Structures are given as C-alpha cells and as structure tokens.
Amino acid sequence: MLKLLKNLKESFLYVLIIIILLCIQAKTDLELPDYTSKIVDIGISQGGIEKPAPEVISVKTMENLIMLENGDKEILNYYEINSENISKNSSKKIKQYFGKDNIPSENTVYVKKEISKEEQENLEETIKKIFLKLANMQTESIEQMPDTISNQIVCSAIKNEYQQMGVDLNKLQNNYIFTSGMQMLGVALISMIAAVSIMFLSAKVAAKFGKSLRDKLFKKVLGFSNNEFSKFQTASLITRSTNDIQQIQMLLTMLFRVVVYAPIMGIGGFIKVLTRSDNSMAWIIGVAIFAILFIIGTLFIIAMPKFKKLQDLIDKLNLIAREILTGLPVIRAFNKEKHEEERFEKANSKLMKTNIFVNKAMSIMMPALMFVMNSIMLLIIWYGGKGVDQGILQVGDMMAFIQYTMHIIMSFLVISMMSIMLPRASVSAHRINEVLETKETITQIQDPKKFDKNKKGLVEFKNVSFSYPDASTEVLTDITFTAKPGETTAIIGSTGSGKSTIVNLIPRFYDITQGELLVDGVNVKQANIEELRDIIGLVPQKGVLFSGTIESNIKYSNSNLSDEEMIEAAKIAQATEFIEAKEKKYESEIAQGGSNVSGGQRQRLAIARAIAKNPEIYIFDDSFSALDFKTDLALRTALADKIKNKTVIIVAQRISTILNADQIIVLEEGKIVGCGTHKELIKNNETYRQIALSQLSQEELE
C-alpha cells in the first residue's frame, strides 16, 4: 500500500494543504469542549465572573481584606480608587459594571489597574486565600482543593460583593455567555470551512491518484509480452484496472478526513484531558481504548484472510462471465445454457457467502463499539457525578471530559469503520503492485542500433531455437532461412508445428532462446522495438477489429492515411463490395471485436489495415483461411502489384494460397524439413507432398 502512495507526489501541494487544514480543524474541534465548560462553569455557575480577583471592590470590603492580611496593604498596589484622576481603563470598567447613570456618588469604589500576568497571578492567589478564610475554610482543605473548585467558591463571594455594590449581574452574565457563544460559533465555523475544504481536496487528490494509477497500470500492461500475459488472466487485469483501483481511490478519499484526522483528534483529546487541572478520570479513557483495540484486533484476525479471497472470487466471477458472454453462440449451439448457469451460480454463490461472512464479522463491530462508548459515558457520569456531589469537580469540567472522551472514542470508532475498507484496499494494492512490479521479459536496450538501409526488408533466421518459459521442450529448433524483399516466403506445416510462433518472433512478441534473428541487418534484440514494429504489417490469425467505424479500423495503422489511400487498401483487400453495400459505407459502425461482420469480412478489413500501413515487411498469419477460393485468388493477385518490392511472409494451411511463393518452408514438430518452391517440394519432400495431396488432386498439383 505504501508503495502505491508514492504516486501522491504529483499532488504534494494539495496533500500539504490538507494536512494544514486537518491541524486547524483538530485545533478548533478540541477547543469547543473548553467553551462548553466555560459557559456552564463561568457563565452559568459563576454568573460570568471569570477570575478570582474582583475588577471592582468596595472600600469597606477592601478594609476587611487588609485586616485579614494583618494590615498588609500590598493589595492596594493592584487597585486605584474611583476619582476624577482615574485612568481611562478604570473608567471603562466603572461604566461596564455600574452603567453611565449608576456610578456611585461617593468615591467608595476601588478599580483594578492594568497589571502584568505575573502580578495578576499573585493577586488571584492573595484574594483566594483571603476569601476562603472568610468562608471558614481550613488551610489543609484549601491546599487539597482543585483550582476549579476554589475559583468557584471565590467567584461566588465576588458575585455577592458585586450584588451588594449594585452591579447588574444579569447583564454581566449575559454578556459573558453571549461573548463566549459567539467565540464558540466562530470556532465552529472555522472547523466547518476546514472540513469542507478537506473533503473537496481529498476527493480531488483521490481522483487524480486513481487516474495516475490507471494510467501507469495500463501503460505497464501495454508493454507486456505474451509471457507476462500468460501470468495474468485478462479478466484479472480488468478487475485490477477497475475494481481494485476504485477500492484504493475510495480509501484515499476518506484517508485524510478519517484515517489521518482521527488519530490527531484522539491524541489531541488525550493530551487535553491530561493537561487539565483535574485529570482524575483519565484512567477511564485507558479502559475505553483497551476495550476498543481488543474488539478491532479480534475481528481483524477473523476477517482479514477473507478479504484476499474476496478479490480472487471477483476475478473468478469476471472470468466466467467474460467466457460465457464471449462464447454465447457456442453455448447455445451445444445447448449448454444450463451448465453455464450452474457454473456462474457456483462462482456467484461463493462470492456471496464470503461477502456475507465478512459483513457479518464487521457488523458485530459497530454494536460492540457503541456498547463500549455508551458504557464509558455512563461510567464518566457516575464517577464524575460523585465528584460534583463531593464538591471536587465542576459540572462544566465533567461535560468537557465527556466531550474529550467521546472525541477519543469516536476516533477509534471511525478508524474501526475504515477497517472495513482498509483490508480490501490493502489486498487491492498488493494485486496492483503485482502487475506494476512484474519484470518485462522483452525490454528496450539503452542504445538501440539503427537499421541498415542496404538490407531494407531482409529477415534472417540463423539457427533460431525457441521454448516457452518453464517449458521442458523446444517449440522451434535450429530454424534457418532468409526472407528477401520482392519475394514471398510461405510457411506450411501441420497443426502445432510452430508456424505462428515463427512469425511472432519477428515483431518480438517473444524473444528467441538460441540463435540470431536479424531484421534489416540488425538483431531484433538490439533494435528499437517501436521502429522494428513500425516496419512490419501483421495480419494475425484471428482478425481483430476495434469498436468504431470501418474507416477508423482501416486507418488504425496509419492515422495520416488519406481517404483515397484507404479506399485503395480496401479494394486490394477485396472489401469494397460489402463496404459499398452498407448504407453509411466507410462510416458504418463496427461493434467490439467486429461481432457485427462475418469472419471473412473481418479478415479482409484486417488485411486492408495492414496494406494501409505500407510497411517494409508483410506478415500474413493464416490470414486467408476465412476467405473463399475466388476471393483468396483475387486478393493475392491485387496484392502482388502493391507489394512488388516488399518482403512477404505467409503462414498458410491451404496449398492453393502458396503455390506461387518464391520459397516455401515446411515445418514438422518445430523443425524445418523442407525448403524450396512448390515444384521442388512436391517432387522431393514427402511431408509437403502429403499435405498437398490431402487438399488437391494429383492433376491439380501438376
């Protein structure tokens, strides 16, 4: 999985922005419980009085405080008395607490000055000690008391002081709650904007990643030789290019928003709990995490092996479906619909049962985790309620703790939900890596040789032998012959003698195992693969057409082909008769694989495509077998004029197709058992003679 994530380098800037936004969102989300705690504890319980040091205080109360401090007047350093020379800051506080028309007529009010943070802390400590003494609290009790509780007691005393002085407590409380609420709303808005931006960018990154991965996979498969294709079934490659990449893309869409964000929130929430003044309930989080990890771990052990099997079963189902749809005419002809239905049903049932097992296992996860979450919440309320009752914990603190704990637990819940996608995506990533990391057996050398212009079109086999990978026997042994420009070289032999294998070696679909194969005077292994295939026009044994039109199929080999040249190629291939009969002529639609034209028409269009390329070397791999004798003869006659100076290699089953060839190679069990013209071979080669007599009479041969 990590190997594939290297493809995110293309979206590095987006990923960086997403991570920054995640940190912003996590920061804002973790701030919200603090605002809730402040609104409950300070705004409601303490009447909006935030700090245990009064902003305004009466002269009488000040005298009592000095008396309780044994006459120490240090506290006066932090306050100034209401007078005509009062500072602007203190004047604002007077108006804030008493209103413009309610300033006391007597100068009996002390207002707190602008002081440093250190001085503020000293003042708060002094005031707390004095007010707690007034509340008849013992020194030992004061030292053991949490700051939140001591602050609440002192703020309650300050609230009484304000009430006696005529301060509008309702206005003070409402102002604090409104200000805190607006701040909370602003933080929530920032969190929402960050969350929306993250989802948008994540979707963009995932889509770009999926496109890049599909592109790499497709290009990799295009570079495969037949050896690599034998390792991967076509259905499996399709599944890997679509379903597997989609699994990873879906995961990536949620990766940053969930997989990355959840741990940030979980760790951040845990730090917030530990750094609070009262962290006596932190052990509850430990219990919750242990329970969640136990549930997730158990389910992973049970379900993980099934995820790989799931993708293999999808491959199998795709393979069977593809075989059935491709071979539908044959299935109907042999009345095997029932058999194929049973085969499909068997594969479908296996996939269904595995899916059900995985879903059953994963369906247990959510109820179990929700049970843990609700149990933890009850435990917090029970334990925290006792603390509130004993006066060692504030209600707001308990609410904040619940929210932080829920953040932590929800992080694990979200990760557990993603665990349904993670194993499948991991399996999919492994399957994609299998393709991307497959070493190609046919590779391009760094400094390819240029073709010899003096040997244009020359194909030379020198003691060539070939065997398929992991095969114990050779398919071809000691093949030696030369195909020259302006001549036709025919290859004939019984089924399985290696005819098609020989012509597949020329464009380097396979690499020879021994000997030397030269094209235009250069060993094919040392030539540029694209240039090599560019000088070859191949008509395969089975004509392959692509979805599109007749025009697009003929021009497939040469995109610069003019309409006149296209029509000429079609004439030579004897395809104009059926093309002109169609309503749209060359614009007529061709279905996928050419399923809407006959075998002979498909073959003629494939031949026209090769002629349109105008290559140096023409290779016809049993390309005339689908044609009737009349069309075969007409095509070869027309073709002879077109390719006078070209090298022509024909693989044929029919003797009539190769009667006029300049040389005929006779193969038997992968070896050349005869080479010469038709007249020479009919007299001197028994293998060729037997093949010929099986098709034509003695009179026809002579």
C-alpha positions in Angstrom: 0.0 0.0 0.0 2.8 2.4 0.9 4.5 1.8 -2.4 1.4 3.0 -4.3 1.1 6.1 -2.1 4.4 7.3 -3.6 2.1 8.3 -6.5 0.8 11.1 -4.3 4.0 13.1 -5.1 2.1 14.6 -8.0 -0.5 16.1 -5.5 2.1 17.1 -2.9 0.9 20.7 -2.6 -2.8 19.5 -2.1 -1.7 17.0 0.5 0.3 19.6 2.4 -2.7 22.0 2.4 -5.0 19.1 3.6 -2.6 18.3 6.5 -2.5 22.0 7.5 -6.3 22.2 7.3 -6.6 19.0 9.4 -4.5 20.5 12.1 -6.7 23.7 12.0 -9.8 21.6 12.2 -8.4 19.4 15.0 -7.4 22.5 17.0 -10.8 24.1 16.6 -12.7 20.9 17.4 -10.6 20.4 20.6 -11.3 24.0 21.6 -15.1 23.6 21.6 -15.4 21.5 24.8 -13.4 24.2 26.6 -16.0 26.8 25.5 -18.8 24.5 26.7 -17.1 24.1 30.1 -16.6 27.9 30.4 -20.2 28.7 29.5 -21.5 26.2 32.1 -19.0 26.8 34.9 -18.2 30.5 34.4 -21.2 31.8 32.5 -23.9 30.0 34.5 -22.4 28.8 37.8 -20.2 31.8 38.4 -22.5 34.4 36.9 -20.0 35.5 34.2 -17.2 36.2 36.8 -14.1 34.6 35.2 -11.2 35.3 37.5 -11.0 35.0 41.3 -9.9 38.7 41.6 -12.7 41.3 41.6 -12.4 44.0 38.9 -14.2 46.5 41.3 -14.4 46.3 45.1 -16.0 48.5 47.8 -13.8 50.4 50.3 -15.4 48.5 53.2 -14.6 45.1 51.7 -11.0 46.3 50.9 -10.6 47.3 54.5 -11.7 43.8 55.6 -9.3 42.2 53.2 -6.4 44.3 54.6 -7.4 43.5 58.1 -7.4 39.7 57.3 -3.9 40.1 55.9 -2.8 41.5 59.3 -2.7 45.1 58.0 -0.7 44.2 54.9 -1.6 46.9 52.3 0.2 45.3 49.4 -3.2 44.5 47.8 -3.8 48.3 47.3 -0.9 48.3 44.8 -3.2 46.5 42.3 -6.2 48.9 42.7 -6.9 52.5 42.3 -9.8 54.4 44.0 -12.6 56.0 41.9 -11.8 59.7 41.5 -11.6 62.4 38.9 -8.0 61.4 38.1 -8.9 57.7 37.4 -7.4 56.1 34.3 -9.4 55.6 31.2 -9.2 51.8 31.5 -10.6 52.0 35.1 -13.3 54.5 33.9 -14.4 52.0 31.3 -14.7 49.3 34.0 -16.9 51.6 36.1 -19.2 52.2 33.2 -19.2 48.4 32.3 -20.1 47.3 35.8 -22.4 50.2 37.0 -23.6 51.9 33.9 -23.3 55.5 33.0 -26.0 56.7 35.3 -25.3 54.3 38.2 -21.7 55.3 39.2 -21.7 55.6 43.0 -21.8 59.3 44.0 -19.4 58.6 46.9 -15.8 57.7 46.0 -16.0 54.4 47.7 -15.0 52.0 44.8 -11.6 50.5 44.1 -10.9 49.5 40.4 -8.3 47.0 39.4 -5.4 48.6 37.4 -3.8 47.2 34.3 -1.3 44.8 35.7 1.1 42.2 34.3 0.3 38.5 34.1 2.6 37.7 37.0 1.0 40.4 39.1 -2.4 39.0 38.1 -1.5 35.6 39.4 -0.1 37.0 42.7 -3.3 39.0 43.2 -5.5 36.0 42.5 -3.6 33.8 45.0 -3.9 36.5 47.6 -7.6 37.1 47.0 -8.3 33.4 47.0 -6.6 32.9 50.4 -8.5 35.8 52.0 -11.9 34.9 50.6 -11.5 31.2 51.5 -10.6 32.3 55.1 -13.8 34.4 55.1 -15.6 31.2 54.1 -14.1 29.5 57.2 -12.1 27.0 55.0 -9.2 25.2 56.7 -5.7 25.7 55.3 -5.3 22.0 54.7 -8.6 21.8 52.8 -7.5 24.8 50.7 -4.3 23.2 49.6 -6.0 19.9 48.7 -8.8 21.6 46.8 -8.7 21.7 42.9 -8.3 25.2 41.4 -11.6 25.0 39.6 -13.5 24.4 42.9 -11.6 27.1 44.9 -12.1 29.5 42.0 -15.8 28.8 42.0 -16.1 29.5 45.8 -14.1 32.8 45.4 -16.1 33.8 42.4 -19.3 33.2 44.3 -18.1 35.5 47.1 -17.2 38.1 44.5 -20.6 37.7 43.0 -22.2 38.6 46.4 -19.8 41.6 46.6 -20.9 42.8 43.2 -24.6 42.4 44.2 -24.1 44.5 47.3 -22.4 47.2 45.2 -25.3 47.3 42.8 -23.6 45.7 39.8 -26.1 44.4 37.2 -25.3 40.7 37.5 -27.8 39.6 34.8 -26.1 41.9 32.3 -22.7 40.7 33.4 -23.7 37.1 33.0 -25.5 37.6 29.6 -22.5 39.5 28.2 -20.1 36.7 29.1 -22.4 33.9 27.7 -23.0 35.9 24.5 -19.3 36.7 24.0 -18.3 33.1 24.7 -21.1 31.8 22.5 -20.1 34.0 19.6 -16.5 32.8 20.0 -17.7 29.2 20.1 -19.7 29.8 16.9 -16.7 31.4 15.2 -14.5 28.4 16.1 -17.2 26.0 14.8 -17.4 28.0 11.6 -13.7 27.7 11.1 -13.9 24.0 11.7 -16.7 23.6 9.2 -14.9 25.5 6.5 -11.7 23.4 7.1 -13.8 20.2 7.0 -15.5 21.1 3.7 -12.2 22.1 2.2 -10.5 18.9 3.3 -13.3 16.8 1.7 -13.1 18.7 -1.5 -9.3 18.5 -1.8 -9.3 14.8 -0.7 -11.7 13.9 -3.4 -9.6 15.8 -5.9 -6.4 14.1 -4.7 -8.1 10.6 -4.8 -9.4 11.2 -8.3 -6.0 12.3 -9.6 -4.3 9.4 -7.8 -6.8 6.9 -9.4 -6.2 8.4 -12.9 -2.4 8.3 -12.4 -2.6 4.7 -11.2 -4.9 3.5 -14.0 -2.6 5.2 -16.5 0.5 3.5 -15.1 -1.2 0.1 -14.9 -2.5 0.4 -18.5 0.9 1.5 -19.9 2.6 -1.3 -18.0 0.1 -3.9 -19.4 0.6 -2.4 -22.9 4.4 -3.2 -22.5 3.7 -6.8 -21.6 4.9 -9.6 -23.9 2.9 -12.8 -24.3 4.9 -14.3 -21.5 3.6 -11.7 -19.0 0.0 -12.1 -20.3 0.2 -15.8 -19.5 0.8 -15.0 -15.8 -2.3 -12.7 -15.6 -5.7 -13.6 -16.9 -7.5 -10.9 -18.9 -10.4 -10.9 -16.5 -8.0 -10.4 -13.6 -6.2 -7.5 -15.4 -9.6 -5.8 -16.0 -10.5 -6.2 -12.3 -7.2 -4.8 -11.2 -7.6 -1.8 -13.5 -11.1 -1.0 -12.4 -12.4 -2.6 -9.1 -9.0 -2.7 -7.3 -8.1 0.9 -8.2 -11.5 2.0 -7.2 -11.1 0.4 -3.7 -7.9 2.4 -3.2 -9.5 5.6 -4.6 -12.4 5.2 -2.2 -10.0 4.7 0.7 -7.9 7.7 -0.3 -11.0 9.9 -0.4 -11.5 9.1 3.3 -7.9 8.7 4.3 -7.1 12.2 5.3 -10.5 13.0 6.6 -10.7 9.9 8.7 -7.5 7.8 9.0 -5.2 10.8 9.5 -7.7 13.1 11.3 -8.9 10.5 13.8 -5.5 9.9 15.4 -4.9 13.6 15.6 -8.2 14.1 17.4 -7.6 11.1 19.6 -4.1 12.1 20.7 -5.1 15.8 21.0 -8.1 14.8 23.2 -5.9 12.7 25.4 -3.4 15.5 25.8 -6.2 17.9 26.6 -7.5 15.6 29.4 -4.1 15.0 30.9 -3.2 18.8 30.9 -6.5 19.8 32.7 -6.3 20.7 36.3 -8.4 17.7 37.3 -7.4 14.6 35.4 -8.6 12.0 38.0 -10.8 10.3 35.4 -8.1 9.8 32.8 -8.0 6.1 33.6 -11.4 5.7 32.1 -10.0 6.6 28.7 -7.4 3.9 29.1 -10.1 1.3 29.8 -12.1 2.5 26.7 -9.0 2.3 24.4 -8.1 -1.2 25.6 -11.7 -2.5 25.0 -11.8 -0.9 21.5 -8.4 -2.3 20.5 -9.4 -5.8 21.7 -12.6 -5.8 19.6 -11.0 -4.5 16.5 -8.0 -6.8 16.8 -10.2 -9.9 17.2 -12.3 -9.0 14.2 -9.3 -8.4 12.1 -7.8 -11.8 12.8 -11.1 -13.4 11.8 -11.9 -11.3 8.7 -8.6 -10.3 7.2 -7.9 -13.7 5.4 -11.3 -13.5 3.7 -10.6 -10.1 2.1 -7.9 -11.5 -0.2 -10.2 -14.4 -1.1 -12.9 -11.9 -1.9 -10.9 -10.2 -4.6 -9.9 -13.6 -6.0 -13.5 -14.7 -6.2 -14.4 -11.4 -8.0 -11.6 -12.3 -10.6 -13.2 -15.8 -11.0 -16.7 -14.4 -11.4 -15.5 -11.9 -14.0 -13.6 -14.6 -15.9 -16.6 -16.9 -16.0 -18.9 -14.0 -17.1 -16.5 -13.0 -19.8 -16.2 -16.5 -21.1 -20.0 -17.0 -21.2 -20.6 -13.7 -22.9 -17.8 -14.3 -25.5 -18.8 -17.9 -26.2 -22.6 -17.4 -26.2 -23.1 -18.7 -29.8 -21.2 -21.9 -29.0 -23.1 -22.3 -25.7 -26.4 -22.0 -27.5 -25.3 -24.3 -30.3 -24.5 -27.1 -27.9 -27.4 -26.4 -25.7 -25.2 -25.8 -22.7 -27.1 -22.9 -21.1 -28.0 -24.9 -18.0 -24.4 -26.0 -17.5 -23.1 -22.4 -17.8 -25.8 -21.1 -15.5 -24.7 -23.7 -12.9 -21.1 -22.7 -13.3 -21.9 -19.0 -12.9 -24.2 -19.7 -9.9 -21.4 -21.7 -8.2 -18.9 -18.8 -8.5 -21.6 -16.3 -7.6 -22.6 -18.2 -4.5 -19.0 -18.5 -3.3 -18.6 -14.7 -3.7 -21.9 -14.1 -1.9 -21.1 -16.5 1.0 -17.6 -14.8 1.5 -19.2 -11.4 1.4 -21.8 -12.4 3.9 -19.2 -13.8 6.3 -17.1 -10.6 6.1 -20.1 -8.4 6.5 -21.3 -10.5 9.5 -18.0 -10.2 11.2 -17.8 -6.5 10.5 -21.5 -5.9 11.5 -20.6 -7.1 15.0 -18.0 -4.3 15.3 -20.3 -1.3 15.4 -22.8 -2.5 18.0 -19.8 -3.7 20.2 -18.0 -0.4 19.9 -21.2 1.6 20.5 -21.8 -0.5 23.7 -18.3 0.4 24.8 -18.9 4.1 24.1 -22.2 4.2 25.9 -20.8 2.2 28.9 -17.8 4.6 29.1 -20.2 7.6 29.1 -22.2 6.0 32.0 -19.0 5.4 33.9 -17.9 9.1 33.4 -21.3 10.4 34.6 -21.4 8.0 37.6 -17.8 8.7 38.6 -18.0 12.4 37.7 -21.4 12.8 39.5 -19.8 11.6 42.7 -17.1 14.3 42.2 -19.6 17.0 41.7 -21.6 15.8 44.7 -18.4 15.9 46.9 -17.5 19.4 45.6 -14.2 18.3 44.0 -15.4 18.6 40.3 -17.5 21.2 38.4 -20.3 20.2 36.1 -18.7 22.0 33.2 -15.5 20.1 33.7 -17.4 16.8 33.7 -19.2 17.9 30.5 -15.8 18.8 28.9 -14.3 15.5 29.9 -17.3 13.6 28.4 -16.7 15.5 25.1 -13.0 14.9 25.1 -13.6 11.2 25.8 -16.1 11.0 23.0 -13.6 12.6 20.7 -11.1 9.9 21.6 -13.6 7.0 21.4 -15.1 8.3 18.1 -11.6 8.5 16.6 -11.3 4.8 17.2 -14.8 4.2 16.1 -14.1 6.0 12.8 -10.9 4.1 12.3 -12.8 0.8 13.0 -15.3 1.7 10.3 -12.4 2.4 7.9 -11.0 -1.0 8.8 -13.7 -2.5 6.6 -12.2 -0.6 3.7 -8.5 -0.9 4.7 -8.0 -4.7 4.3 -9.8 -4.7 0.9 -7.7 -1.7 -0.2 -4.6 -3.4 1.1 -5.3 -6.5 -0.9 -6.1 -4.4 -4.0 -2.9 -2.5 -3.6 -1.0 -5.8 -3.4 -2.7 -7.0 -6.6 -1.9 -3.8 -8.4 1.7 -3.9 -7.2 2.0 -7.5 -8.6 1.3 -6.0 -12.1 3.4 -2.9 -11.7 6.4 -4.8 -10.3 6.3 -7.6 -12.9 9.6 -7.6 -14.8 9.1 -7.4 -18.5 11.0 -10.2 -20.4 11.1 -8.1 -23.6 12.8 -4.8 -22.8 14.3 -1.9 -24.8 18.1 -1.6 -24.7 19.5 1.9 -23.9 21.4 2.4 -27.2 19.5 0.5 -29.9 21.1 0.0 -33.3 19.9 1.7 -36.5 18.6 -0.5 -39.3 20.8 -1.0 -42.3 19.3 0.8 -45.3 21.1 -1.5 -47.7 19.3 -4.5 -46.1 15.8 -3.0 -46.1 13.1 -5.6 -45.6 15.6 -8.5 -45.1 14.6 -11.1 -42.5 17.2 -13.7 -41.5 16.7 -16.6 -39.1 20.1 -18.1 -38.1 19.9 -21.3 -36.1 17.0 -20.0 -34.1 15.5 -22.1 -31.3 12.7 -21.1 -29.0 10.9 -22.6 -26.0 8.2 -21.1 -23.8 9.1 -20.1 -20.2 9.1 -23.1 -17.8 8.7 -25.5 -20.8 10.8 -28.6 -20.9 10.9 -28.9 -24.7 11.7 -26.6 -27.5 8.9 -25.3 -29.8 11.3 -24.4 -32.5 14.7 -26.0 -33.1 17.5 -24.7 -35.4 15.4 -22.6 -37.7 17.5 -21.1 -40.5 16.1 -19.3 -43.6 16.1 -15.8 -45.2 13.1 -13.8 -46.4 14.1 -11.3 -49.0 12.5 -8.1 -50.3 10.5 -8.7 -53.5 9.9 -12.3 -52.7 7.2 -14.3 -50.9 8.2 -16.7 -48.3 5.5 -19.2 -47.2 5.5 -21.4 -44.1 3.4 -24.5 -44.0 3.1 -27.5 -41.7 0.7 -29.5 -39.6 -1.2 -28.0 -36.7 1.2 -27.3 -33.8 4.3 -27.4 -35.9 5.3 -23.9 -34.8 4.3 -21.8 -37.9 2.6 -18.9 -35.9 5.5 -19.0 -33.4 8.0 -18.2 -36.1 6.1 -15.1 -37.3 5.6 -14.0 -33.6 9.3 -13.9 -33.1 9.8 -11.3 -35.9 8.0 -8.4 -34.2 9.5 -9.6 -30.9 6.3 -10.7 -29.3 8.6 -13.4 -27.8 12.4 -13.5 -27.6 14.3 -16.3 -29.1 16.2 -18.6 -26.7 19.1 -19.5 -29.1 20.5 -18.3 -32.4 20.1 -15.0 -34.1 17.1 -13.2 -35.7 18.0 -10.3 -37.9 15.7 -7.7 -39.5 17.2 -5.1 -41.8 20.6 -6.4 -40.8 20.1 -5.8 -37.1 19.5 -8.3 -34.3 15.9 -7.7 -33.1 17.1 -7.7 -29.5 19.4 -4.7 -30.3 16.8 -2.8 -32.4 14.4 -0.1 -31.2 11.1 -2.0 -30.5 8.9 0.7 -31.8 10.9 1.2 -35.0 11.0 -2.6 -35.5 7.2 -2.9 -35.3 6.8 0.2 -37.4 8.3 -1.5 -40.5 6.1 -4.6 -40.0 2.5 -5.0 -41.2 1.0 -8.0 -39.3 -2.4 -9.7 -40.1 -3.0 -12.1 -37.2 -4.6 -15.5 -37.5 -7.7 -14.1 -35.9 -8.7 -10.8 -37.4 -9.2 -8.3 -34.5 -11.3 -5.2 -35.1 -12.0 -2.3 -32.7 -15.2 -0.6 -31.8 -15.7 2.4 -34.1 -16.2 2.6 -37.9 -14.8 0.8 -40.9 -12.8 4.0 -41.6 -11.3 4.1 -38.1 -10.3 0.4 -38.3 -8.5 0.7 -41.7 -6.8 4.0 -40.7 -5.8 2.5 -37.3 -2.4 1.5 -38.7 -1.8 4.9 -40.3 -3.5 8.0 -38.9 -2.2 10.1 -41.8 -3.9 7.9 -44.4 -6.0 9.8 -47.0 -9.4 8.7 -48.0 -8.2 7.8 -51.4 -5.4 5.5 -50.0 -8.0 4.0 -47.6 -10.3 3.1 -50.5 -7.3 1.7 -52.4 -6.4 -0.5 -49.4 -10.0 -1.8 -49.2 -10.0 -2.6 -52.9 -6.8 -4.6 -52.7 -8.3 -6.5 -49.7 -11.5 -7.2 -51.7 -13.5 -5.4 -49.1 -15.2 -2.7 -51.2 -18.0 -5.0 -52.3 -19.5 -5.4 -48.8 -18.5 -1.9 -47.6 -20.3 -0.1 -50.5 -23.4 -2.3 -49.9 -23.7 -0.7 -46.4 -25.8 2.5 -46.0 -23.1 4.5 -44.3 -20.3 2.8 -46.3 -16.9 3.6 -44.6 -18.8 5.4 -41.7 -20.6 2.1 -40.8 -20.3 1.1 -37.2 -18.1 -1.8 -36.2 -19.1 -3.5 -32.9 -16.5 -4.5 -30.3 -14.4 -7.3 -31.7 -16.1 -7.0 -35.1 -19.0 -9.1 -33.9 -21.4 -7.4 -36.4 -19.4 -8.5 -39.5 -18.7 -12.1 -40.8 -15.4 -13.8 -40.3 -14.4 -13.3 -44.0 -15.3 -9.6 -43.8 -13.4 -9.2 -40.5 -10.3 -10.8 -42.1 -10.4 -8.6 -45.2 -10.7 -5.4 -43.1 -7.7 -6.7 -41.0 -5.7 -7.2 -44.3 -6.8 -3.7 -45.5 -5.4 -2.2 -42.3 -2.0 -3.9 -42.9 -1.9 -2.7 -46.5 -2.8 0.8 -45.4 0.3 0.9 -43.3 2.6 0.3 -46.3 5.3 -1.5 -44.3 8.6 -3.0 -45.4 7.6 -6.5 -44.3 4.1 -8.0 -44.6 3.3 -11.0 -42.3 0.1 -12.9 -43.0 -0.5 -15.4 -40.2 -3.0 -17.8 -41.9 -5.0 -14.7 -42.8 -6.7 -16.1 -45.9 -8.3 -19.2 -44.3 -11.6 -17.4 -43.8 -11.8 -16.4 -47.5 -13.3 -18.4 -50.3 -11.0 -19.5 -53.1 -12.3 -16.9 -55.5 -11.8 -14.0 -53.1 -8.4 -15.5 -52.0 -7.2 -15.6 -55.5 -8.4 -12.1 -56.3 -6.9 -10.7 -53.2 -3.5 -12.2 -53.8 -3.4 -11.1 -57.4 -4.3 -7.5 -56.4 -1.8 -7.7 -53.5 1.0 -8.8 -55.8 1.1 -5.5 -57.6 1.0 -3.5 -54.4 3.9 -5.3 -52.7 6.3 -5.9 -55.5 9.4 -4.7 -53.6 8.2 -5.7 -50.2 9.1 -8.8 -48.1 6.1 -11.1 -47.7 5.8 -13.9 -45.2 2.7 -16.0 -45.4 1.7 -18.7 -42.9 -0.9 -20.9 -44.6 -2.9 -24.1 -44.3 -4.1 -24.1 -47.9 -1.7 -25.2 -50.6 -3.5 -23.1 -53.2 -2.6 -19.9 -51.3 1.2 -20.6 -51.6 1.6 -22.3 -54.9 3.4 -19.3 -56.4 5.6 -18.5 -53.4 9.3 -17.9 -54.1 10.2 -20.2 -51.3 8.1 -22.5 -49.0 9.3 -23.5 -45.6 7.9 -26.9 -44.5 7.7 -27.4 -40.7 7.3 -30.5 -38.7 7.5 -30.6 -34.9 9.3 -27.3 -34.8 12.0 -28.2 -37.3 12.4 -27.3 -41.0 12.1 -30.5 -43.0 11.9 -28.9 -46.4 12.6 -25.6 -48.2 12.1 -24.7 -51.9 9.5 -23.9 -54.5 6.2 -25.7 -54.9 7.5 -27.8 -57.8 10.7 -28.7 -56.0 8.9 -29.7 -52.8 6.2 -31.7 -54.5 8.9 -33.9 -56.0 11.4 -34.1 -53.2 9.6 -33.6 -49.9 7.3 -36.3 -48.6 5.8 -34.1 -45.8 4.8 -31.4 -48.2 3.5 -33.9 -50.7 1.2 -35.5 -48.2 -0.2 -32.1 -47.1 -0.7 -31.1 -50.8 -2.4 -34.4 -51.7 -4.8 -34.1 -48.8 -6.1 -30.8 -50.3 -5.7 -31.1 -54.1 -5.7 -33.9 -56.6 -2.6 -35.1 -58.4 -3.7 -33.4 -61.6 -4.2 -30.1 -59.9 -0.8 -30.3 -58.3 0.9 -30.9 -61.6 
